[in-house]
Amino acid sequence: MARSLSIVRRRTNLIDLTIQARPGVGSYRFFSTTNFDIASVLFETVPAFGKASLTVVNNGYGDGNYRNQTRFLFNPADYSLNDAAPLWIQIAPITVAGVVGSTEALHLILPYSSQPNRTVVVAGTAPNAANVAGSTELQLPMQCNNMRVQVDGTPNLHLAFDRSGPEQVITPTVAVSKTFDSFYQVFVRGSGGTTAFNLTAALRNNPIA
């Protein structure tokens, strides 16, 4: 499915995000967690016209460049979030009438680094689900390739690159390396139970400056 949000810039002490305007939406709840398999916690509600957190220093990138978008600039430290560690963000839209929607996909935001083509590591537990519709959706920071994945749990891991499938079936303790032209999202589930896995890939894009 489409990404809920886009990362405009990632610098030390700055995460600059945008959400495409949605008819009837008046604000968005932002949730964070240190890993995709840990419950996320609400840390801010951002009005549709956007917001900047208390200590953000914004050099350039004026709001005039972001018409029809909600822009949220924040310093992780303003919300007691670790700027030097990976962070998972997800949103829930709130209509102008005050109806809160469901939380959407988890988006991985990495600490800032000037290194290009850096490694992405995703490790945790996939939920038990009967089919891809019940998978956890993980949105990666940018386009990736050169994936390597290993299942550390007991059931097989089912991995897809789209909510409609098809799925790759990866058996426990066997490391699988695959090269794809590019991918930016994965959908993961266990078959018959939850299953632990780790996935590594290389970012195709240069750091966001």
Buried (B, 14 or more C-beta within 10 A) or exposed (E): EEBBBEBBBBBEBBBBBBBEEBEEBBBBBBBBBBBBBEEBEEBBEBEBEBBBBEEBEEEEEEEEEBEEBBBBBBBBEBBEBEBEEBBBBBBBBBBEEEEEBEBBBBBBBBEBEEEEEBEBEBBBBBBBBEEBEEBBBBBBBBBBBBBBBBBEBEBBBBBBBBEEBEBBEBEBEEEBEBEEEEBBBBBBBBBEEBBBBBBBBBBBBEBBE
